[in-house]
Amino acid sequence: MFNKHVIYKALIYEPKVLFVDRHLVLCLLLFCVCISAISFSLLVVSLCVIYFVCGYYCLYLMGKKDIKLRQVYMRYIKYKAYYRAQAHALDENRIKY
């Protein structure tokens, strides 16, 4: 009588840049480029490159767990009193409440 519905991963595709959420990696890149362009110092440019690599690695780990974590966190901030943040339904490491 009741059929189990299959959720296809292709239907919930999120646009990514370098395997990370597009919005977050472009904001990180914009920040590093702006700081580098303002300073014109080799030391600051090298620090921005190191900051980008470390920030990208953290974003990559976050995207590996759940690519929609940014939207979950933003919804959690907006509805903190009513909404308990949790990972996406297709995440294998999700804690089920």
ChimeraX attribute file (.defattr): number of C-alpha atoms within 10 A of each C-alpha:
attribute: neighborCount
match mode: 1-to-1
recipient: residues
	/A:1	3
	/A:2	4
	/A:3	5
	/A:4	6
	/A:5	6
	/A:6	6
	/A:7	10
	/A:8	9
	/A:9	9
	/A:10	7
	/A:11	7
	/A:12	9
	/A:13	9
	/A:14	13
	/A:15	11
	/A:16	14
	/A:17	12
	/A:18	9
	/A:19	14
	/A:20	23
	/A:21	21
	/A:22	14
	/A:23	12
	/A:24	16
	/A:25	20
	/A:26	13
	/A:27	11
	/A:28	16
	/A:29	17
	/A:30	13
	/A:31	14
	/A:32	19
	/A:33	15
	/A:34	11
	/A:35	15
	/A:36	19
	/A:37	12
	/A:38	10
	/A:39	11
	/A:40	10
	/A:41	12
	/A:42	10
	/A:43	11
	/A:44	16
	/A:45	18
	/A:46	12
	/A:47	15
	/A:48	19
	/A:49	16
	/A:50	13
	/A:51	15
	/A:52	19
	/A:53	14
	/A:54	12
	/A:55	16
	/A:56	19
	/A:57	13
	/A:58	13
	/A:59	19
	/A:60	18
	/A:61	13
	/A:62	16
	/A:63	17
	/A:64	12
	/A:65	16
	/A:66	21
	/A:67	24
	/A:68	15
	/A:69	17
	/A:70	15
	/A:71	10
	/A:72	17
	/A:73	16
	/A:74	12
	/A:75	14
	/A:76	16
	/A:77	13
	/A:78	10
	/A:79	12
	/A:80	12
	/A:81	8
	/A:82	8
	/A:83	12
	/A:84	13
	/A:85	15
	/A:86	15
	/A:87	18
	/A:88	16
	/A:89	12
	/A:90	11
	/A:91	13
	/A:92	10
	/A:93	11
	/A:94	13
	/A:95	10
	/A:96	7
	/A:97	5
